[in-house]
Each structure stands twice: as C-alpha cells, then as structure tokens.
Amino acid sequence: MCTPPTPPAPAAGDATARPDLAAIVRAHGEALGRARRLAPVQRRALRAIATCRTPARGGHLERCDRCGATRAVYHSCRNRHCPQCQTLAQARWVEARQAELLPIPYFHVVFTLPHALNPLAQRCPRVVYTLLFQCAAATLQTFARDPRHLGGELGLTAVLHTWGQTLEQHLHLHCVVTGGALAPDGSRWIPTRRRSFLFPVRALSKVFRGKYLAALAQARVRGQIPADVPGADLLRKLRGTPWVVYAKPPFGGPDQVLAYLGRYTHRIALSNDRLLALHDGVVQLRWRDYADGHRSKVLALPAQELLRRFLLHVLPDGFVRIRHFGLLANRRRAAALARCRALLQHVPPPPPPPRETAVDTLRRLTGVDLLQCPVCGEGTLRLVAHLAPGSPAPALLDTS
C-alpha cells in the first residue's frame, strides 16, 4: 500500500473527535495493504481518498481583492468512492434527469440478491453486478409487456448499491419505474390500472430468481466464473433461498422522484457524517438498525476492519452503477420521451439546465459562493498562483 504520508496522519492511538475517511486511510491504510491482498482498483481508491484536497494533489492560491486575505485551495481526487467528491456530480446528474420526467406516477422497486452470492461477488464483481442489472430490467419488462399487466414498454432507471448499514455486503438494485408503458406501436400511453400498484412482488421474485439463475449458469458455461466455484452446489443453494423483491409506495410526483434520485444515485458506502470518533485504532460508526424500529446505534470497529468493509464496495474499473432501460435507454430516450409527452396532453419538456461553471452551479443550488472571501465577506477571491503537486503548504491562513 502506497498511500502518501502528506499531510501527516495522527498516530493510531490518537483520539480524533470527528475523523473523516481520509484521516482513517492515512493512519491505517498502509497497514491494511500489508495485511491483506488488495486489488489495484482498491489501492487506487485508498490513494485518491488519502490525498484528496491535500498538497499532494497540488492546487492554487487565492487572494481577496478587498482585504488581501490569502488561502490555499487543493485539488479534489474526483474518485467516485471519495465522500468529498460526489456533491457536484450528483447535483448535475439530477438536473439532467429532471428533463426526462413525465407527468405520471413513478414506482420504486428494489431487487436484492441472496447473501449466498456475496463470496462470488467478491471474486467476480463485474459478472454478478451486470447480471443483477440485466435480470432485474428483464423481469420488469417481462411483466410490462404482458397484456395482463400493461402490454407495452416501460422506462426505468436502476442504481446499484452493494452495502448495508454496517458496511457488510448487501447487493441490491434500486429501480425508479414509470407507472405505465408506451404501446408497442407507439399509438397510446398505457397507465397502470391502479395508481398504488405496479406488479405483484411475489411473482416478480420468482421470475427474477429464474432469470438470474439461468444467466448465472450461462456465465459459467462461457467461462466467466472460476472453475473452482462449485456451480451445482451454488445453484442448488440459491434455488432454495427466498429472493426478495420489494415494491415501495409510489412517489407522490416528479419532485419526490428528484429528491429520491438526489439521495441515492451518487451515495457511497460510507459518508463522513457517520464517523463519530477514532481512538486507539478503533472507529465509532453511526448506523441505523432497520430491524429495531430504524433506531440509530453506534458500532465500534477496528480501523482496518472498517477499511476492509469499505473496500468491498469499490466497483471495478469503468463499471457503470447507474443504468437506464426501456423508454429511458440511451439510444432511444429522446424520441421515446417526445412521443410519450405528445400522448400525455402535449406536455413540453422542462428547459435544459444552464451551461455554467462548477462555482456557478454550487451558488445556484446551495447559495454558497466559493469565491466570496470568508474573512471580510465582501471581496472576491482571485487566483494568484499555482501550487505544484507535492509542494509544501504555504505559511498562511488556510480557510478552504
């Protein structure tokens, strides 16, 4: 493990009132790398988190044009697993989705894989996750195309989550599904028969299990699963395990859909606000126990164990964890949505989000102006110098 030593990390025995993930990685990531075999993508994630917004990544100096106060601003790592780097990407993604919402009900359906698949997911994550997307989407489309239910093509956005509250593996897919479908010939919009019901979840579960097990067997035939994995035993165990598909109540409207997408799409396994303390190499983690009335509890974990669990959820290189299907598939989205709007009383699409800088976007969405001087509150911060990666921190007040 080659996490940079800059900035200095607290010793394992030091107490940190509210540590962040970067501090834990800097203090304990190297020891974890010596104790366990880590995949290259996991090592890169730790390295990026450890150096995010530190002198190791370089940056620039800003000076207030009114009071002369100066601060150093360091570059972000932009790693998708870093808890400091998702806010702007999430905001921009959600705004882009706003233009795709139709004036119809939307449903929230969750497909969960049995925990018996967790060991295989650790060895072959790309295969297990890809089949989850494909089989969940195929299951929903099978029901949607059946004339007994809708008899048309629906649209869905699926978001992969791999974790539970205690950071153990819990592989599931959140799907936002249109409450209706476009007829095969495009002549009409077919709404759900009831606004509170999409498809029967028990039937969804059985079809989903059948599709996934068949796809898993085919993946083994194609050599995508290691030969030492006992395929027959695994399939037998999975057939005898209940598969959970959960349909939540429908969203109240487009605003609720956007709020949901904003919370879930770019969420990572561990956010900094859940970390309560680090003392003597033990981290206190806040978690919510859904089996006990959603009560908030505190879990104490050795720092290396916390990092081990966190790394279970680092995705393979290039793996896309947000995917669109049916009416929302990339290749046909624009034409399909235009047709749906024409059928739904010629509803015009909302205007596209404005082209703007990251500073402008953050100011518009949150009211926070990154260029306003934090010292005098009146001046504007201007770039005055660049800082090369790894250069010493300047001797000045850093208010970034």
N, C-alpha and C positions, 0 to 999 in steps of 0.2 A: 504494500500500500504506500502510495507516494503523495499523500496529502501535504501541501506546503505548510511550513511552520509559521507563515506570516498571515495574520497577526498572531502574537503569542497566545497560546492556549493556556487556560488555567490548569493547574495540576489536578489529577484525578481526585484528590482529596479535598480540593477547594469547594466551598459552598457557593452556588450561584443562585440568587433569588429567583430570577426568571430566565433560565437559559433559552437559547434558541437552538435549532437543529445544527446550525453551522458550528456553534461552540462545542456541541457534543461530538460532532465529527472530528473537529480539530483535536479534541482531547483524547478521543478513544478510537477514531477510525483506523489509525495506523496499527494499533494492537489487534483490532478485528481482522485486518488484512493479513497479519502474521498468523492468526489462529485459524482462519478459515480460507478456503479457496473461493475467490470472488470472480465473477465473470467480468470481462473487460468493460461492459456497459455499466456494471455496478461500480467499478473503480472510478470510471469517468464521472458518474453521478456524485460520488462522495467528493471527488476532487473539485468539481464545479461548486458544490454547496459550500465546501470549506473556504473557497476563495471568493465567493460572491460578494461584491461590493467591498472588497478589500484592496490594499495597494498592489497585491499580486496580479490583479487584472488591469491595473492602470486606470486612468481617468482624466480629470481635468480640474483646474482651479477656476472658481467663480468669485467675482468681486462685485459688491454692491455699488451702483453708480451714484448713490446718495451719501451713504455713511462710510463707505470704504471697507466694510467687513468682508472677510475672505473665508471661503470654505473649500474643502476638497471633496469632490464627488467621484466615487469609484464605480466602475462599470459592473453591471449585473452579469451573471453567468448565462442567463436565459435557458437554463436546463429545465425541462418540463417537470422534473421531480423536485425542484427547489421551491420551498414555501415562500420565498421572497419574490418570485418571478412570474406569477400567474395572473396578477390582478389586471394588468392592461390587456393581455391576450384574451382573458375571459370577457372583459367589457366589450372589446371589439367584436369578438365572435358572437356574443349575444345580440349586439346591434345588427349584425348581418342576418341573424335568424329572424329578427322582427319583420323583415320584408317578406318572409316566407309563410307567415302565419295566416290562416284563413279564418273567417268568422264562423267557426264551428266548434263543437266540444272537442277536447283532446283528452286522451286517456293515458294513464301511467301504468305500465306493465313491467314487472321485474321477473327475469328468468335467473334462477340460481342453480349452479352446478353442485352435485353432492361433494362433500369433503373427501370422499374416496379418490377423487380426481386430483387432489392437491399435490401428491408426490409426482404425478405425471406432468402437472403444470409447471413444477419447478424444473423438470428436465427438458420439457418441450413446450415452453410457454406459447410460442407463436402458433403451434398447431392447436393447442387446447383453446386459446382465446379466439382464433379465427373460426373454429368450428362453432363456438358459442355464438358469435355474430351471425354466421350463416344459418344455423339451425333455428335460432330464435326468430330471425326475419322470415325464414321459410315457413315456420309454424304459423306466424301471424298472417302471412299471405295465403296459406292454405285455407284458413278459416275465412278470410276476407273474400276470396274468390268463390267460395261455396255459396250458391244461391240461397241456401237455407239461412245464411247469416247476412251477407251483404251482396255478393255477386259482382265484385269489382276489385279495383286496385286501390289499396290504401297507401298512406305515406307514414314513415316512421324514422325517427332519429334515435340511435342506440348509443349509450355511453357505458364503457366498461369500467367497473370497479372491482378490485381484487382483494379488498381488505374488510375486516370487521373493526369494531371499536377498539379492541385490544391489539390491533395490527397483525393478528393471525390471518391466514388466507381464508377468504370468503368470496369466491368467484361468482359474480353476478352482473347482470346487464340491465341497466335502466332504459326503458323504451318509452318515448313520447309518441303516441299513436293517434292518427287522425280519427275522429269519431264519424267515420263514413268513408265512402270509396267512390272512385270515378268509374262509371260503367265501361266495360271493355271497348265499346265503340265511341266512347267519349261523348255520348249524347245527353247524359244526365249525371247529376250528383246523387248518390245513394246514401242517405243518412242512416245512422243506427236506429233500430226500431225503438230503443229506449235510451234516453239521454244518460241514464245512470249505469248502463250495462253495455259491454263490448262483446266478449266471448266467454263461454263457461271455462273457468280456470282449471277444473279437473280434466276436462278434455284437452285443454292446451297442454297440461303437464304430460299427459300420456303421449300426445303426438310429438311434443318436444323431445321426450326421452327416446322415443323410437327413432326420430331423425338423427339425434346426436349419436346414439349407439351405432347406427348404420354408418354414419360418417366416420366414426372412430375406427370401425372395422376396416373401412376402405383406406383410411390413412395408414393403418398397419400394413395392408397389402402393398401400398405404394412405398413402403419403407420410411415413412415419416415418423414412425415410433420405434424406439430402440428394440432390437430383437430380444433383449433380456427382460423386457416388461412382459409379465405373464398375461397375455391378451385374453385368453379364455376365462381365467380366474377373475380378471378385472371386469370383463363384460358381465359375467355371472353376478358379481357383487353389485354392479351398477343396476342391473335389471331388478334386483331385489330391494333396491333403495328408493324411498319416495323422492320424487323430483318436485321441486317447489316452483310454481309459477304464481305470482301474486299480482292481482289487479287492484290498484288503489282507486279511490273515488275519482271521478273525472275532475279535471281542472275547471275552475269557475269561468275562465275566459283567457284571452291572449295575455293579459297582464300576469296572471298566475303562471302561465306556461313560461314566460320570460323570466319571472322570479325563480322558478324551479331550475331552468337552464343555467341561470347565473350562479346558483348554489352548487350545482352538481357537475357541470361539464368539465371544469378545469380543477376540480378538487383533487388534492393529492392525499396520499395515505396518512400523512402527519403534518398538521399545521402548527406553527409556533405557539399559538394561543392555548394549546393543550398541554404544553410543557410547563410544569409548575416549579420544579427545583432540581438541582443536580448537586449531590453531596456524597463524598466518598465513593464515587463511581456508580452511584445509584440515582436513577432518574425517576421523578414522580410524574406520572402521566394522568391527566384527567380523561375519563371515559364515561360513556352513558350506557347503563345496563338496561337494554330494552326488555329483558325478561323480568325485570324487577321494577316495573312501572316507569321506565325511562329515567330512573334515578341517576344522578351524577355521582360518580365514585372516583377514587384515586387508586391507581395501580403503581406499585414500585417495581422497577425493572433494572437489573444491571445495565449500564450504558451499552455494553457490547451486545447484549440481548435485544435492546431496543433497536440498535442499528441493524442487527441481523433481521429482525422482523420488518423493518422499514425497507430493506433491500429486496425482500420477497416481492415487492410491488413495483420495482423498477422494470419498465417494459423493454422488450427487445428493440434494438436499433430500428428506427423507421416504422415501428408498428403504430397504426392509426387507431386511437382508442375512442374516437367519435365518428360514427358512420351513418350514412343515410341510405334508405332503401325505398323501393316503390316509387311513388309520386315524387319523392324528395331525392331520388338517386341523381348524382351529379349530371349524368349525360342527358337527362330529360326533365330536370327540375323546372327550368324556366317555362318551357312550353306547357308542361302539365299544370303548373300553378296558374298560368294565364287562362287555360281552359276552365279550371275549377272556379276562378273568380268570375269568368263570364257566365257560368251556370249559377253562381251564387249571387244573383242580382247585380252583376257587373261591378263587383266591389273592386275599387282601384287599389293597387299595392301602395304601401307607405313609401315615402321618398327614401332613397338610399342614404346611408349615413354620410356625413360630410367628409371630404378628404382633409385630414389635419394631422398635425404632429402629435407625438405622444403627450407632450406638455399640454397641448390644446384639448386633447381628449380627456385627460385627467381633470383639467379645470372644468370642462363642461359637465362631466359626470359626477364629480365629487365636490366641486367648488374649491379644491386645493390648487393653489398656484405655486408650482415648483420653482418659479423664477422670482417670486416675491421674497425680498430679504427677510430672513427670520429674526434679524437683530432690530432693525428700525421699523420694519413692517411697511415701509413706503417705497423704498428703492427697488430697482430691478437688478438681479444678478446677471453679470456679463462674463462670458468666458474670457479668461486672460492668459491661460497657459495649459498645455497638455502634460499629463503625467504618464511616463512610460511604465509598462507592466514591471512590477518588482522594485520600482524606485521607492526610496524611503518616504514615509509620510512627512509632509511639510510641517514645520513647527508653527502651527496656527490653530485657531479655534475651529473645530470641525463640527458644524451644526447640521450636516446632511442626515 
